[in-house]
Amino acid sequence: MSNVVASLDIEAVREKTMRAFQAGLPPRSILDYLNRGMQQIGQKYETGEYFLTELVFAGEVLKAGIEVIEPHLLETDRKMKGTIVVGTVKGDLHDLGKNLFSMLANAAGFKTEDLGIDVAAEDFVERAKRSSANIVGISALMSTTQLYMKDVIEALKKAGIRDKIKVIIGGAVITERFGNEIDADAAVNDAAKGVKICSRWTESSKT
């Protein structure tokens, strides 16, 4: 099933997922297969075999499989690496990079809470507190809106939770230097790389 997901055959994924469920395979196991396929897609993207178009379509492929088992899958049955709160900053209406990051993070075993676009600093803080998030992911596409990322980090500090949460910032204009300037833990312009960093954080926290 994982290879079918990686081949981006949406109808085959839907059909094989249904057959697996009807044959008695637990929804949790089916989800693992779907996620492994998404990880293969992420690897193909990193090596240049797949491009942005394929990565975007991969979200629809994963959705097709999950829709089959979702009514039978309890979130508590899924072993999560952690919770990531993500959002595009206030004043910015772009969400492609954020959506790709969320999709790949879900496939890697994270629970993502997506705040959407045009998100105020206080909304990041409120959701991070409510969800006991391990990581906050802040996205911006434009150089004018990336400056607001600092406001989000300062709001986390003011709320007294910055030292308990890792912060990763992302977007086409984001640089490591800018991340250091605003006290982010990581700065990326590649969704797959960002998810790898988040995975390393959660793995190291358990050792």
N, C-alpha and C positions, 0 to 999 in steps of 0.2 A: 504493500500500500504506500509506503514511503516514497518508492521510486515513481509511482503514479502521480503523487503530489508534486514531486520535483520535475516531472515532465509537463506540468501545468495543464493536464487534461481534466478540465473541470467536470465534465459529464462522467468520466471514468472514476473520478474521486467520489462523486456523489453515489454512484452505483456500487462501488466496492465498499464504501462505508456502510451503506444499507445492508449489503450482503453479510458483512462481518457482524453487524449488530443482530441480524436475523439468525445468524449461526450461533449466537450466544456469547460472542466476545464482549467482555465488559467494556462499557463506554470509556472508562479510564484508560484501558489498554489501546482502544482505538484512537483516543486523543494523543497518546504517546506516539503512535505511528504517524499521525498527521503532523505532529510537531517535529518529528525527525525529518519528514519531507521538507518542512519549512526551513529547517537548519541546512539541508542540502541546497536549497534555493539560495540561502544566504551565502553559502560557500561558493556557489556558481557566480553569484554577483561579485564577490570579492576577487575572484580569479579572472573576471572579465568575460565569462561565458554567457552570463545574463546581464542585462542592462536595466535601467530604471523602469522601462515599460514592463518588462517581465516581473520585476519586483512588485510593482503596483498591482498587476493582475494576480500575483500570488495571493494577495489578500482576499480576492474573490474566490480563489480555489480553496483556501483554508475555510472560508465562511461556508462554502457549499458542503464541506464535510461536517463541520461543527453543527450546522443546522439540523442534520440528521440525528445527532446524539444529544444535543443540548437539553431537550426535555427530560432526558434520563440521566443527566450528569450533574451531580451536586458539586458546587464549587469546593465544598469541604473535602471532597474525595480526591481533589487534585493537590498534589504536594507542590507547594509554591516555594520558589527561591526567596521571594520577598515581594514587597509592594512598591511600585513606582508611580508617583503622581507626575503627570506630564501635561504641558499646556504651552500654547503660543502666547507670547507676552502681549500686554495691553498695547493697542495701537497697530497690531500686526494681524492680518487676516489670512495668512498663508498657513496651510496645514499639511502639505504633502510630506515633508520631512518628518514631522511629528507623527503622522499616521504610519509611515514606514517603520519608524522606531518602535511604536506601540505594537505593531503587528509582529515584528521580529522578537521583541521582548516577551510577548505572550508565548510565542513558539519556543523561546528559551526557558520557559517555566516561571515567568514573573506574572504577577497580577498587576495590570496597569489600570490606573484611574485617570481617564482622559478628561481634562477640563475644557478642551476645545480651543477656540481662538480668542484673541482680545481679552486675555485673562489678567485681572488685577493682582497685585502682589498679595493682598490680604486673602484672596481666594486660594492661592497656592498654599499659604500658611494654614488656613482653615481646613483644607482637605488633607494636608499632610498630618495635621494633628488628629483629625477624625479617623483617618485610615491607618494611623501608626506606620506611616511610610518609612521605608529604609532609604529611599532615593527620591529626589525631585529632579525631573528633567525639564529644562526650560528651553524653548525653541524660539528663534527669530530668524527672519529671512533678510531683513533690511538693516543696513548700518545705522539708520536712524532709530529703529526700534530695539536694536541689540543693547543699547545703553540702559534700557529699562530692566535688563537682567540683573543689574547691580541692585536695583530697588527691591527685587524679589529676594535676593540673598540678604540684604540688610533687614528686610521684614522678618526673615527666618531667624536672624540673630536677635532682633528685638523681641521676638516671641519666645526666645530661650530654647530653641530646638535646633539651631544650626549645627551644634557640635554632635547631635545625635543622628544627623542625616547627611548623606552624600549628595552633592549637587553636580549634575552634569549639564552642560549647556551645548546647544547644537544649532547649526544653520550654515548656509552657504558662505556667509561672511565671517564666521567665527574662527578665531585663531587661538592657539595655545597661549600666546602672550596676553590676549584680552582676558582669557579665563583666569590667568594668574592675577591680573590687575583687579578683577572684581571678586577674587577669593572663591572661585569655583574649584571643585575637586578634579574636574576633567572638562575639556573642550574639544569637540569634534565637529567635522562637517560630513560625516559618513555614518548613517544609521547603524549599519552592521557592526562597525568598530565600536560605536557607543554601547551596544548591547554586550559586546565582549568585555568591555571595561566594567559594566555593571555586574556581570557574572563573576568576574574576578573579585570584585568587592565583597559580594555575598559569600563566595567560597572562602576567602581569607578570614572573614568574620567568624566562621564556624570552626576554624582551626585553633 
